[in-house]
């Protein structure tokens, strides 16, 4: 198979965007028991950009995403090898506080998963347990600011004490994004955040992603080529656990160098 060698991956990365690297993965391999799911992935995530991970189902893109905040730690049979750094610090070092890491690297899942609490409490929970607020007024300000950044405040400001589960699907997903923002993360991971949403809700989330990249580093797994093209500045193509190709999004979609990328984005398989 014509996959990028480690040297080729590093050469591509060196020519990429001038934005500082926020997260860097070097020779990342992931195993589920005896089965290897990722093979020697080298991928830099630039600061304050959107990086899209694309590829057919089961190709390893969500597995790689879950490495970036150690969500794979929750799977007993999962083993991660290689080196992943956040601001040049290996996140798999023994002295890393995983709770603190997941506050710095927030995650939004495929299906909206608001807590069975009020809209206010969904946002307030994280800042409260992480000790980020000192008073009730501080907490109220964090809740309002987070909802505003998620483009949701005007829609829910008169029902903050109603259940978050009572919102529409698109509103619930924006609530989950607001919940992630509330603990002041540096990175937001999104695992197919629009796959359960209708086109109008999807458009709102995409617009939100574009606004959020001014302040956050975003990594999104998406099965939608159109979405990757619309929201990302860098795109990485995965196939059978390998990183096939990485480049700026315009180049990947208009002039990919690997035939597998070309076939995938033109819909020949996937």
Secondary structure, 3 states (H helix, E strand, C coil): CCCCCHHHHHHHHHCCCCCCEEEEEEEEEEEECCEEEEEEEEEEEECCCEEEEECCCCCCHHHHHHHCCCHHHHCCCEEEEEEEEECCEECCCCCCCHHHHHHHEEEECCCCCCCCCEHHHHHHHHHHHCCCCCCHHHHHHHHHHHHHHCCCHHHHCCCCCCEHHHCCHHHHHHHHHHHHHCCCCCEEEEECCCCCCCHHHHHHHHHHHHHHCCCCEEEEECCCHHHHHHHCCEEEEEECCEEEEEEEHHHHHHCCCCHHHHHHHCCCCC
